[in-house]
Amino acid sequence: MSKYYDYLSKNNDEIKEDLLALVRAQSPSHHKKLVDECGHLIKDIFHNRLIGSWKQKIYAQEEAGDHFSFELEGHQGPRILFLSHFDTVWNVDAIPLEEKGNDIYGPGIFDMKAGLLSSIWAVHSLQIHQESLPFTPVFLFTSDEEVGSTTSREIIEKVASTCDAVLVMEPPVSGSNALKTERKGVGIYTLKVKGVSAHAGNHHADGVSAVNELAHQNIKLEELTDYEKETTVNVGVIRGGTNSNVVPDYAEAEIDFRVTSIDEADRIIQSFEQLTPVNSAAELEIEGELNRPPLEKNKGNHLLFKKAVAAGKRIGLEVKEEKAGGGSDGNFTSALGIPTLDGLGIPGDGPHAIHEHIHFDQFSERCALIAELCLEIADN
């Protein structure tokens, strides 16, 4: 094992203290006050653990929690961005914080407060053992990833565009603990149908059922799914009508699609935009966007993974890679052509589930991997 692993293992108690405090600072995405309080705690932990002169920038938000970044001043070498979000999907007190053997359960601990904390402790361990860091660490903490990163995307892209590599501190794949070198892109659309209302008994023929039209469109949309291409189109929510005795004049559907490439995203979007009504008397309105481009296994991302493999060998850890269906903020940075590696957080299971937990006994090892990876990037 490396000296960084040894150091981190000896400081397990302090790491756990930080982690439990961070998970106790519950931060539901839509609760700005609590999210900002969690952000203040992260800043406290950051300044308690890291030394040097750090340039801090706060990106204030009216509704979402404030985003913020840190950059170590006066350093040269490759700029490495540690990308983390600190909002969670959980309402206040939805699940308890508790320890069970080597595992710690709690809201957002796996996705992704443990990973966020490990980035801080990884740089801390390097500062303890290095006279001067051979790279420039940049940290970006965002508050709305779980709800689409609508206020943080532009900030993420702006900060990442100044960096040479992006390490996404999301958790690894559950079970295998593999890093995520490919992620699907995510599209979110709404289809609205306008019909003509009428009395269901006396004037049924005069009506144009928006619900009936939507049913036909739903079939068209679902048929765009192509499992061989790993493309899925899911009509997840439908609404329509007012009363059972009224021909419905309005209906809508919320649609989610997932793709592995930009070309496939273009195909799906084009199909959406070319939808035509089955009943010519009905009107369709489709609106939405590719919320996250796919994280594709390009040359830069592949080389960064190879550096992680080499870093893993320094601590006796076999580093694996897998695809992931869900998107992350790393999708944005990869699409810009910046080498991006995802899934560098702490192993565990239960993202968005009541059994969400991490394996705390693996914290030091995975944190040491981050430290070694930073040196590997700096050396090359």
C-alpha positions in Angstrom: 0.0 0.0 0.0 1.1 3.6 -0.5 2.0 6.1 2.1 -1.2 8.0 1.3 -3.2 4.9 2.1 -1.3 4.4 5.4 -1.9 8.0 6.4 -5.6 8.0 5.5 -6.1 4.7 7.4 -4.5 6.2 10.5 -7.0 9.1 10.3 -10.1 7.0 9.9 -11.7 8.6 13.0 -11.3 12.1 11.7 -12.6 11.1 8.3 -15.6 9.5 9.8 -16.3 12.6 11.9 -16.3 14.7 8.8 -18.5 12.2 6.9 -21.1 11.9 9.6 -21.4 15.7 10.0 -21.8 16.0 6.2 -24.5 13.4 6.0 -26.3 15.0 9.1 -26.4 18.2 7.1 -29.4 17.1 5.1 -29.6 18.8 1.7 -32.8 18.1 -0.4 -32.3 19.7 -3.8 -35.4 21.9 -3.5 -34.7 23.1 0.0 -32.4 26.1 -0.5 -31.9 26.9 3.1 -30.7 23.4 4.1 -28.6 23.0 0.9 -26.8 26.3 1.7 -26.2 25.2 5.3 -24.7 22.0 3.9 -22.5 24.1 1.6 -21.3 26.2 4.6 -20.2 22.9 6.3 -18.3 21.8 3.2 -16.4 25.1 3.2 -15.6 24.6 6.9 -14.3 21.1 6.3 -12.4 22.3 3.3 -10.6 25.0 5.2 -10.0 22.7 8.2 -8.3 20.0 6.1 -6.5 21.9 3.3 -3.6 24.3 3.5 -2.4 27.1 1.3 -4.0 30.1 -0.4 -7.3 29.1 -2.1 -9.2 31.4 -4.4 -12.9 30.9 -3.6 -15.8 31.9 -5.9 -19.5 31.7 -4.9 -22.2 31.4 -7.6 -25.2 32.7 -5.8 -28.6 31.3 -6.8 -32.1 32.5 -6.0 -33.9 29.2 -5.8 -31.2 26.4 -5.9 -28.5 26.3 -3.4 -25.4 28.3 -4.1 -22.6 26.7 -6.1 -19.0 27.4 -5.2 -15.4 26.6 -6.3 -11.9 26.6 -4.9 -8.6 26.9 -6.7 -5.2 26.6 -5.2 -3.3 29.8 -6.1 0.3 30.0 -7.2 0.6 26.5 -8.6 1.5 25.2 -12.0 1.2 21.8 -13.7 -2.0 20.2 -15.0 -5.2 21.6 -13.7 -7.3 18.8 -12.2 -11.0 19.5 -11.5 -12.7 17.6 -8.7 -16.4 17.7 -9.6 -19.0 17.0 -6.9 -22.6 17.8 -6.0 -24.0 18.0 -2.5 -27.7 18.0 -3.0 -29.6 14.8 -2.4 -32.9 13.2 -3.5 -34.1 12.7 0.1 -36.7 14.8 2.0 -35.8 15.7 5.5 -35.5 12.7 7.9 -36.7 10.3 5.1 -34.0 7.8 6.1 -31.9 7.5 9.2 -28.1 7.9 9.6 -26.8 4.7 11.2 -23.7 2.4 11.3 -23.9 -1.3 10.7 -20.6 -3.0 11.0 -18.3 -1.6 8.3 -21.2 0.1 6.5 -22.7 3.5 7.1 -26.2 4.2 5.9 -27.7 7.7 5.4 -29.3 10.1 2.9 -26.9 11.0 0.2 -23.9 9.2 1.7 -23.3 7.0 -1.4 -24.6 9.6 -3.9 -22.4 11.4 -3.3 -21.2 13.0 0.0 -18.6 10.3 0.7 -17.1 10.8 -2.7 -17.1 14.6 -2.2 -15.3 14.2 1.1 -12.7 11.8 -0.4 -11.6 14.4 -2.9 -10.8 16.8 0.0 -9.0 14.1 2.0 -7.0 12.9 -1.0 -5.6 16.4 -1.6 -5.0 16.7 2.1 -2.9 13.5 2.2 -0.9 14.8 -0.8 -0.3 18.1 1.0 1.0 16.3 4.1 3.5 14.3 2.1 4.5 16.7 -0.8 6.5 19.8 -0.4 4.6 21.3 -3.3 1.8 19.7 -5.3 2.8 19.0 -8.9 -0.6 20.0 -10.2 -3.2 22.6 -9.6 -6.3 21.3 -7.7 -9.6 22.9 -8.6 -12.8 22.0 -6.7 -16.4 22.7 -7.9 -19.3 21.9 -5.6 -22.8 22.2 -7.1 -26.3 22.0 -5.6 -28.7 20.9 -8.2 -27.4 17.8 -10.0 -30.3 15.6 -8.8 -32.8 17.9 -10.5 -31.0 18.3 -13.8 -28.2 20.7 -13.1 -30.2 23.5 -14.7 -28.5 26.3 -12.8 -25.0 24.7 -12.6 -24.4 23.4 -16.1 -23.0 26.6 -17.5 -20.8 27.0 -14.5 -19.6 23.4 -14.8 -18.7 23.9 -18.4 -17.0 27.2 -17.8 -14.8 25.9 -14.9 -14.0 22.6 -16.6 -12.9 24.4 -19.8 -10.0 25.8 -17.9 -8.8 22.3 -16.7 -6.8 19.4 -18.2 -8.7 16.6 -16.5 -12.0 16.1 -14.7 -12.4 13.6 -11.8 -16.1 13.1 -11.1 -16.6 12.0 -7.5 -19.8 10.1 -8.1 -19.9 6.6 -6.6 -18.5 3.6 -8.5 -20.7 0.9 -10.0 -22.3 -1.0 -7.1 -21.0 -4.5 -6.6 -18.0 -4.4 -9.0 -16.7 -1.0 -7.8 -15.8 -0.2 -11.4 -15.2 3.3 -12.6 -17.7 4.7 -15.1 -16.1 5.3 -18.5 -19.4 5.5 -20.4 -22.7 7.0 -19.4 -25.9 7.4 -21.3 -27.1 10.8 -22.4 -30.5 11.8 -21.0 -33.2 13.6 -22.9 -36.3 15.1 -21.2 -39.4 16.1 -23.3 -43.0 16.9 -22.9 -45.6 16.1 -25.5 -48.8 18.2 -25.4 -51.9 17.4 -27.3 -54.8 19.7 -28.0 -58.2 18.3 -29.0 -61.8 19.5 -28.9 -64.1 18.9 -25.9 -67.6 17.7 -26.3 -70.4 16.0 -24.4 -69.6 12.3 -24.3 -73.2 11.3 -24.8 -74.9 13.9 -26.9 -72.1 15.1 -29.1 -69.3 12.5 -28.9 -68.7 12.7 -32.7 -68.1 16.4 -32.4 -65.2 16.0 -30.1 -61.5 15.3 -30.7 -60.1 13.2 -27.9 -56.6 14.5 -26.8 -56.3 11.3 -24.7 -56.9 9.0 -27.7 -54.4 11.0 -29.8 -51.8 10.8 -27.0 -52.3 7.0 -26.8 -51.4 6.7 -30.4 -48.4 9.0 -30.0 -47.2 7.0 -27.0 -47.0 3.9 -29.1 -44.9 5.7 -31.7 -42.6 7.0 -29.0 -42.0 3.7 -27.3 -41.3 2.1 -30.7 -38.2 4.3 -30.9 -36.5 2.1 -28.2 -33.7 0.0 -29.7 -32.1 -2.3 -27.2 -29.3 -3.3 -29.6 -28.2 0.4 -29.6 -29.0 0.6 -25.9 -31.5 3.3 -26.6 -34.6 3.6 -24.5 -37.6 5.9 -24.8 -39.9 5.9 -21.8 -43.3 7.6 -21.5 -43.3 7.9 -17.8 -46.2 10.2 -16.9 -49.4 11.0 -18.7 -52.2 13.4 -17.9 -55.5 14.3 -19.6 -59.1 14.9 -19.4 -61.5 16.4 -16.8 -64.5 14.2 -16.4 -65.5 10.8 -17.7 -68.5 12.3 -19.5 -66.4 14.9 -21.4 -64.4 14.2 -24.5 -60.9 15.4 -23.3 -59.5 18.4 -25.1 -56.1 18.3 -23.5 -53.5 15.6 -22.6 -49.8 15.6 -22.1 -47.0 13.1 -21.5 -43.5 13.4 -19.9 -40.9 11.5 -21.8 -37.4 10.3 -20.9 -34.9 8.9 -23.4 -31.4 7.5 -22.9 -28.7 7.1 -25.6 -25.1 6.1 -25.8 -24.0 8.5 -28.6 -24.7 12.0 -29.9 -25.7 10.5 -33.3 -28.4 8.4 -31.6 -29.5 11.4 -29.6 -29.9 13.3 -32.9 -32.0 10.5 -34.3 -34.4 10.5 -31.4 -34.7 14.3 -31.3 -35.4 14.4 -35.0 -38.1 11.7 -34.6 -39.7 13.7 -31.8 -39.7 16.9 -33.9 -41.3 15.1 -36.8 -44.3 13.7 -34.9 -47.6 14.3 -36.7 -51.1 13.8 -35.4 -53.0 10.6 -36.2 -56.2 12.6 -36.1 -55.6 15.7 -38.3 -58.0 17.7 -36.1 -55.7 17.3 -33.2 -52.6 19.5 -32.5 -49.3 18.4 -31.1 -46.6 20.4 -29.3 -43.3 18.8 -28.4 -40.8 20.6 -26.3 -37.7 19.6 -24.4 -33.9 19.0 -24.8 -31.0 16.7 -24.4 -30.5 17.4 -20.7 -27.2 15.6 -20.6 -25.1 14.5 -23.6 -23.7 11.0 -23.4 -20.3 10.4 -21.8 -18.6 8.5 -24.6 -15.4 6.4 -24.3 -13.3 8.8 -26.4 -9.5 8.8 -26.6 -9.0 11.3 -23.8 -11.3 9.5 -21.4 -9.7 6.2 -22.2 -6.2 7.5 -21.5 -7.4 8.9 -18.2 -8.8 5.5 -17.2 -5.4 3.9 -18.0 -3.8 6.4 -15.6 -6.3 5.2 -13.0 -5.3 1.6 -13.7 -1.6 2.5 -13.2 -2.5 4.5 -10.0 -4.4 1.4 -8.7 -1.4 -0.8 -9.1 0.5 1.5 -6.7 -1.9 0.5 -3.9 -2.6 -3.1 -5.0 -6.0 -2.2 -6.3 -7.4 -3.6 -9.6 -9.3 -0.8 -11.3 -12.1 -1.8 -13.6 -14.4 0.0 -15.9 -18.1 -0.3 -16.8 -20.9 1.5 -18.5 -23.7 3.3 -16.5 -27.2 4.1 -17.5 -27.7 7.2 -15.5 -26.1 10.6 -16.3 -23.9 12.8 -14.2 -22.3 16.2 -14.5 -19.3 14.4 -16.1 -21.4 14.1 -19.2 -21.1 17.8 -19.7 -17.4 18.0 -19.3 -16.7 15.0 -21.5 -18.8 16.5 -24.3 -16.5 19.5 -24.3 -13.6 17.2 -25.1 -12.0 17.4 -21.6 -10.7 14.0 -20.4 -13.2 12.9 -17.8 -13.3 9.9 -15.5 -16.4 9.1 -13.4 -17.3 6.9 -10.5 -14.3 7.8 -8.3 -16.3 7.9 -5.1 -16.6 5.4 -2.3 -18.1 1.9 -2.9 -21.5 1.0 -1.5 -25.0 0.6 -2.8 -28.5 1.9 -2.8 -28.5 5.2 -4.8 -31.9 6.8 -4.3 -33.0 3.8 -2.3 -33.8 3.4 1.5 -30.8 1.1 1.9 -28.3 3.8 0.6 -24.9 3.1 2.2 -21.1 3.0 1.8 -18.5 0.5 2.8 -16.5 2.7 5.1 -13.7 0.2 5.4 -12.9 0.9 1.7 -12.7 4.7 2.2 -9.0 4.9 2.7 -8.2 2.7 -0.3 -10.4 4.5 -2.7 -9.2 7.9 -1.4 -5.6 6.9 -1.9 -6.5 5.9 -5.4 -7.5 9.6 -6.0 -4.2 10.8 -4.6 -2.1 8.4 -6.7 -4.2 9.2 -9.8 -3.4 12.9 -9.4 0.3 12.2 -9.3 -0.1 9.9 -12.3 -1.7 12.7 -14.2 1.0 15.2 -13.1 3.8 12.8 -14.1 2.4 12.5 -17.6 
